[in-house]
Amino acid sequence: MNGIFSRILLPKNMLVFIRPHSTMFVQFAALLAFAIPVLLMPLQIEADETISPLPYTRQVLFTGFTRPIQEMSLSSEVNGKCLKVFADVGETVPQSKIFASVDDTFIRLDLVANDLSAQKVQQQLANEKKTLERYTSLWKKNSTTLAKLDNVRLQASLHEIQLQNLANERLRLLENQARHTVSAPQGWQVMQRMIEPGEYVQPGQSLATLGDFRHLLVSMALSFNELQALKETETLSLYLPDVDATVPTKIHHISPGFHTGTRKIPVDLIVNSVQPNLKKPLRSGIRAQIKLTVQSEDNTFLLPQSAVLNRYDSYWIVKEDGRKVKVIFLGTSADGASVIISTPELHTTDRLLKITPADFP
């Protein structure tokens, strides 16, 4: 065996000649027997070298404007001349709840005539009752006929009915007189005034537009995902850029319908006009903004840039088992540290290589 050598190919194309049956040959053969199975084993990846994809969420800013929680048009129920208006535009309805008064002179005259008629009938009724008692006594003594007694009794009954009719007429006049005073909810503010003292008003004519500014609404139109994000937010607040203040708010109304043009759902947020951090009450027309963290569509994820491999204008990720998955690159995050990708083959429970080598096969 002398002069005979074995040739073994090592990495980097190095040739090593070892004499067979020599001590070095035996040691090298044992080393190869141990190394080859190790090289053929699957790649072992530590836990801290993998990550799970995060669902992509985005901050969406919605803007609305404050408006009164309620509005109403105030109109007259009677005709006549307006005598006085108790609140102007921007003012609050007084505690008396009276906004305007309409001339009720003829109603007062009718009430006086009604009182006089009632007094007249009462005197006639009192006289008829005395006559009825006298004829009843005479009839018992057989000094008068039953027909005369019945006639006296009928006259007394008619006067009682007439007295009741006058009382009912008085109630009608009093109700009509009350309607000559145009009332409004206390605490509401006048938004528009369409009447001046001395003008003639007619039934149904609009006199003013009022609003309840003690609470304000902010209307917005949201998609279904945006509405879910709004509901899931524990503490809602509105930022008012015009007064540089943040105020608490809550959901007031959610419409069961939606706008067919924008495919959005109308939502109203409510806020108190009086805030402890503001000197003056809020009014309508103030910009109100709210930020919502909205989860994007399904199959859209956020990954660090090191986990995405760009090769020949295609983007890939590598799962924990070494399998490559082609993804669609949608863009980068605001800070530039992460990328936004989309693929139906990925879930939040999957594990990916945190850093994908550029020479990954």
C-alpha positions as CSV (number, residue, x, y, z in Angstrom):
1,M,0.0,0.0,0.0
2,N,3.1,2.2,0.2
3,G,3.0,5.0,-2.4
4,I,-0.7,4.8,-2.8
5,F,-2.7,7.9,-1.7
6,S,-6.4,8.7,-1.4
7,R,-7.7,12.0,-2.8
8,I,-10.5,13.8,-1.0
9,L,-12.2,17.0,-2.3
10,L,-12.7,19.6,0.5
11,P,-14.5,23.0,0.3
12,K,-12.8,25.7,-1.7
13,N,-11.5,23.0,-4.1
14,M,-8.7,22.0,-1.8
15,L,-7.1,18.6,-2.6
16,V,-5.7,16.7,0.4
17,F,-3.8,13.5,-0.1
18,I,-3.8,11.1,2.8
19,R,-2.2,7.8,3.0
20,P,-4.8,5.0,3.4
21,H,-4.9,3.2,6.8
22,S,-2.8,5.9,8.3
23,T,-3.8,7.5,11.5
24,M,-4.7,10.8,9.8
25,F,-6.9,8.9,7.3
26,V,-8.9,7.2,10.0
27,Q,-9.4,10.5,11.8
28,F,-10.5,12.3,8.7
29,A,-13.0,9.6,7.7
30,A,-14.5,9.8,11.2
31,L,-14.9,13.5,10.8
32,L,-16.7,13.2,7.5
33,A,-19.0,10.5,8.9
34,F,-20.1,13.1,11.6
35,A,-20.2,16.2,9.4
36,I,-22.2,14.9,6.4
37,P,-25.4,14.1,8.3
38,V,-25.2,17.5,10.1
39,L,-24.9,19.3,6.7
40,L,-27.9,17.4,5.4
41,M,-30.1,18.3,8.4
42,P,-32.9,21.0,7.9
43,L,-32.0,24.6,8.9
44,Q,-32.5,25.3,12.5
45,I,-33.9,28.8,13.3
46,E,-33.9,30.4,16.7
47,A,-37.2,31.9,17.9
48,D,-35.8,35.4,18.1
49,E,-34.9,35.2,14.4
50,T,-38.6,34.9,13.4
51,I,-41.5,37.3,13.6
52,S,-45.3,37.2,13.0
53,P,-46.9,39.6,10.5
54,L,-49.0,42.4,12.0
55,P,-52.3,43.4,10.5
56,Y,-52.0,46.7,8.7
57,T,-53.8,49.5,10.5
58,R,-53.9,53.2,9.5
59,Q,-54.7,56.4,11.2
60,V,-57.7,58.1,9.5
61,L,-58.6,61.7,10.3
62,F,-62.3,62.7,10.0
63,T,-63.6,66.2,10.1
64,G,-67.0,67.6,10.8
65,F,-68.6,70.8,12.1
66,T,-70.6,71.5,15.2
67,R,-74.4,72.2,14.9
68,P,-77.2,72.4,17.5
69,I,-78.7,69.2,18.7
70,Q,-82.2,70.4,17.7
71,E,-83.7,73.0,15.5
72,M,-87.3,74.2,15.1
73,S,-89.3,76.7,13.1
74,L,-91.6,78.9,15.2
75,S,-94.9,79.9,13.6
76,S,-98.1,81.6,14.6
77,E,-101.4,79.9,15.2
78,V,-103.5,83.0,14.9
79,N,-103.7,86.1,12.8
80,G,-103.2,89.6,14.1
81,K,-100.7,92.4,14.6
82,C,-97.4,91.5,16.3
83,L,-97.1,93.7,19.4
84,K,-93.7,92.7,20.8
85,V,-90.7,90.3,20.2
86,F,-88.8,89.3,23.3
87,A,-85.6,87.8,21.8
88,D,-83.4,88.8,18.9
89,V,-81.0,86.8,16.8
90,G,-78.3,85.2,19.0
91,E,-80.3,85.8,22.2
92,T,-81.8,83.1,24.5
93,V,-85.5,82.6,25.0
94,P,-86.3,84.1,28.4
95,Q,-87.6,82.2,31.4
96,S,-91.1,83.3,30.6
97,K,-90.8,81.1,27.5
98,I,-92.5,84.0,25.5
99,F,-91.0,84.8,22.1
100,A,-93.6,87.2,20.7
101,S,-97.1,88.5,21.5
102,V,-100.0,89.0,19.0
103,D,-102.7,91.6,19.5
104,D,-105.6,89.9,21.4
105,T,-107.9,92.9,21.8
106,F,-110.9,91.3,20.1
107,I,-110.5,88.1,22.2
108,R,-110.5,90.2,25.4
109,L,-113.7,92.0,24.2
110,D,-115.3,88.6,23.5
111,L,-114.4,87.5,27.0
112,V,-116.1,90.5,28.5
113,A,-119.2,89.9,26.4
114,N,-119.2,86.3,27.5
115,D,-119.0,87.3,31.2
116,L,-122.0,89.6,30.7
117,S,-124.0,87.0,29.0
118,A,-123.2,84.5,31.7
119,Q,-124.3,87.0,34.4
120,K,-127.6,87.6,32.6
121,V,-128.3,83.9,32.3
122,Q,-127.5,83.3,35.9
123,Q,-130.0,85.9,36.9
124,Q,-132.6,84.4,34.7
125,L,-131.9,80.9,36.0
126,A,-132.2,82.1,39.6
127,N,-135.6,83.6,38.8
128,E,-136.7,80.5,36.9
129,K,-135.8,78.4,40.0
130,K,-137.9,80.5,42.2
131,T,-140.8,80.3,39.8
132,L,-140.4,76.5,39.6
133,E,-140.6,76.2,43.4
134,R,-143.8,78.4,43.5
135,Y,-145.5,76.4,40.7
136,T,-144.4,73.1,42.3
137,S,-146.1,74.2,45.5
138,L,-149.3,75.3,43.6
139,W,-149.4,72.0,41.7
140,K,-149.3,70.1,45.0
141,K,-152.3,72.1,46.1
142,N,-154.0,71.5,42.8
143,S,-154.0,75.2,42.2
144,T,-152.2,75.0,38.7
145,T,-152.0,72.6,35.8
146,L,-149.2,70.2,35.2
147,A,-148.6,71.8,31.8
148,K,-147.7,75.1,33.3
149,L,-145.4,73.3,35.8
150,D,-143.6,71.5,33.0
151,N,-143.2,74.7,31.0
152,V,-141.5,76.4,34.0
153,R,-139.3,73.4,34.5
154,L,-138.3,73.5,30.8
155,Q,-137.3,77.1,31.0
156,A,-135.1,76.5,34.0
157,S,-133.4,73.6,32.2
158,L,-132.8,75.6,29.1
159,H,-131.1,78.4,31.1
160,E,-128.8,75.8,32.8
161,I,-127.8,74.5,29.3
162,Q,-127.2,78.0,28.1
163,L,-125.0,78.7,31.1
164,Q,-122.9,75.6,30.4
165,N,-122.6,76.7,26.8
166,L,-121.3,80.1,27.8
167,A,-118.8,78.4,30.1
168,N,-117.5,76.3,27.3
169,E,-117.3,79.3,25.0
170,R,-115.2,81.1,27.7
171,L,-112.8,78.2,27.7
172,R,-112.5,78.4,23.9
173,L,-111.8,82.1,24.1
174,L,-109.2,81.6,26.8
175,E,-107.4,79.0,24.7
176,N,-107.5,81.3,21.7
177,Q,-106.1,84.1,23.8
178,A,-103.2,81.9,25.0
179,R,-102.3,81.2,21.3
180,H,-101.8,84.9,20.8
181,T,-98.7,84.5,22.9
182,V,-96.1,82.7,20.8
183,S,-94.1,80.5,23.2
184,A,-90.7,78.8,22.7
185,P,-88.5,76.3,24.7
186,Q,-86.6,78.0,27.5
187,G,-82.8,78.1,26.9
188,W,-83.0,77.8,23.1
189,Q,-81.3,80.5,21.0
190,V,-82.7,82.5,18.1
191,M,-81.0,81.5,14.9
192,Q,-83.2,83.5,12.5
193,R,-85.9,86.1,13.1
194,M,-88.5,86.9,10.4
195,I,-90.9,89.2,12.3
196,E,-90.9,92.7,13.6
197,P,-93.3,94.5,16.0
198,G,-96.2,96.0,14.1
199,E,-96.2,93.5,11.3
200,Y,-99.4,91.5,10.6
201,V,-99.0,87.7,11.1
202,Q,-101.2,84.9,9.7
203,P,-101.7,81.4,10.9
204,G,-98.8,79.1,9.8
205,Q,-96.5,82.0,9.1
206,S,-92.9,81.3,10.2
207,L,-91.7,83.8,12.8
208,A,-88.2,82.5,13.7
209,T,-85.8,79.6,13.7
210,L,-84.6,78.4,17.0
211,G,-81.8,76.0,18.0
212,D,-80.8,74.1,21.2
213,F,-77.1,74.9,21.6
214,R,-76.7,73.4,25.0
215,H,-75.5,70.3,23.2
216,L,-73.9,70.1,19.8
217,L,-73.7,67.4,17.2
218,V,-70.9,66.6,14.8
219,S,-72.1,64.7,11.8
220,M,-69.7,62.3,9.9
221,A,-70.0,59.6,7.3
222,L,-68.1,56.4,8.0
223,S,-67.6,53.1,6.2
224,F,-68.4,49.9,8.0
225,N,-64.8,49.3,9.1
226,E,-64.5,52.9,10.3
227,L,-67.7,52.6,12.2
228,Q,-66.4,49.4,13.9
229,A,-63.2,51.3,14.9
230,L,-65.3,54.1,16.3
231,K,-67.4,51.7,18.4
232,E,-64.2,49.9,19.7
233,T,-62.5,53.1,20.8
234,E,-62.9,53.2,24.6
235,T,-62.6,57.0,25.1
236,L,-63.7,59.3,22.3
237,S,-62.5,62.9,22.0
238,L,-62.7,65.6,19.4
239,Y,-60.0,68.1,18.6
240,L,-61.3,71.6,17.8
241,P,-58.6,73.4,15.7
242,D,-60.5,76.7,15.7
243,V,-60.2,77.0,19.5
244,D,-57.2,74.7,19.9
245,A,-59.0,72.4,22.5
246,T,-59.8,68.8,22.9
247,V,-63.2,67.9,24.3
248,P,-64.8,64.5,25.2
249,T,-67.6,63.2,23.0
250,K,-69.7,60.1,22.6
251,I,-71.9,58.5,19.9
252,H,-75.4,60.0,19.8
253,H,-77.0,58.5,16.7
254,I,-76.1,55.8,14.2
255,S,-78.3,55.8,11.1
256,P,-79.6,52.3,10.1
257,G,-79.3,53.4,6.5
258,F,-76.5,54.6,4.3
259,H,-75.8,57.1,1.6
260,T,-76.1,55.4,-1.8
261,G,-73.7,57.8,-3.5
262,T,-70.8,57.6,-1.0
263,R,-71.7,54.3,0.5
264,K,-71.1,55.7,3.9
265,I,-73.1,55.4,7.2
266,P,-74.2,58.7,8.8
267,V,-73.1,59.0,12.4
268,D,-73.7,61.9,14.9
269,L,-71.3,62.6,17.8
270,I,-72.5,64.7,20.7
271,V,-70.6,67.2,22.8
272,N,-71.5,69.6,25.6
273,S,-71.3,73.3,24.6
274,V,-70.0,74.2,28.1
275,Q,-66.5,72.8,28.7
276,P,-64.3,73.4,31.8
277,N,-61.2,74.2,29.7
278,L,-63.0,76.8,27.6
279,K,-64.0,80.3,28.7
280,K,-67.0,80.6,26.4
281,P,-69.6,78.0,25.3
282,L,-69.1,76.3,22.0
283,R,-71.2,77.4,19.0
284,S,-72.1,75.9,15.7
285,G,-69.7,75.9,12.7
286,I,-66.6,74.9,14.7
287,R,-64.4,72.3,13.0
288,A,-64.1,69.1,14.9
289,Q,-61.6,66.3,14.1
290,I,-61.3,62.8,15.3
291,K,-58.6,60.2,14.6
292,L,-59.5,56.5,14.3
293,T,-57.2,53.5,14.0
294,V,-58.8,51.6,11.2
295,Q,-57.7,48.1,10.3
296,S,-57.2,47.8,6.5
297,E,-58.7,45.1,4.3
298,D,-57.9,41.4,4.8
299,N,-54.6,40.0,3.7
300,T,-52.8,43.2,4.2
301,F,-49.9,43.1,6.7
302,L,-47.0,45.2,8.1
303,L,-43.5,43.8,8.2
304,P,-40.0,45.1,8.8
305,Q,-38.1,45.8,5.6
306,S,-35.5,43.2,6.5
307,A,-38.1,40.5,6.2
308,V,-39.0,41.3,2.6
309,L,-36.7,40.2,-0.2
310,N,-36.7,42.2,-3.5
311,R,-35.6,40.2,-6.4
312,Y,-36.2,41.1,-10.1
313,D,-39.0,43.5,-9.3
314,S,-40.7,40.8,-7.3
315,Y,-41.1,40.7,-3.5
316,W,-40.8,37.6,-1.4
317,I,-41.0,36.6,2.2
318,V,-39.6,33.4,3.8
319,K,-41.6,31.3,6.2
320,E,-40.1,29.5,9.2
321,D,-40.0,26.3,7.2
322,G,-37.9,27.9,4.5
323,R,-40.8,28.2,2.0
324,K,-40.8,31.4,-0.1
325,V,-44.1,33.3,-0.6
326,K,-44.6,36.0,-3.3
327,V,-46.2,39.1,-2.0
328,I,-47.6,42.4,-3.4
329,F,-45.7,45.4,-2.3
330,L,-48.1,48.3,-1.3
331,G,-45.8,50.8,0.1
332,T,-43.9,51.8,3.3
333,S,-45.0,53.1,6.7
334,A,-44.8,56.7,7.7
335,D,-41.5,56.2,9.5
336,G,-40.0,54.2,6.6
337,A,-39.0,51.3,8.9
338,S,-41.7,48.9,7.8
339,V,-43.3,47.8,4.5
340,I,-46.9,47.1,3.7
341,I,-47.5,43.9,1.8
342,S,-50.5,41.9,0.7
343,T,-50.9,38.1,0.1
344,P,-53.7,35.6,0.7
345,E,-51.1,33.0,1.8
346,L,-50.2,34.8,5.0
347,H,-51.9,34.9,8.4
348,T,-51.0,36.6,11.7
349,T,-50.2,33.2,13.2
350,D,-47.5,32.4,10.7
351,R,-43.8,32.8,11.6
352,L,-41.4,34.4,9.1
353,L,-37.7,35.1,8.9
354,K,-37.0,38.4,10.6
355,I,-34.0,39.0,8.3
356,T,-34.0,37.4,4.8
357,P,-30.5,37.0,3.4
358,A,-30.0,38.6,0.0
359,D,-28.5,35.3,-1.4
360,F,-31.4,33.2,-0.1
361,P,-32.0,30.6,-2.8
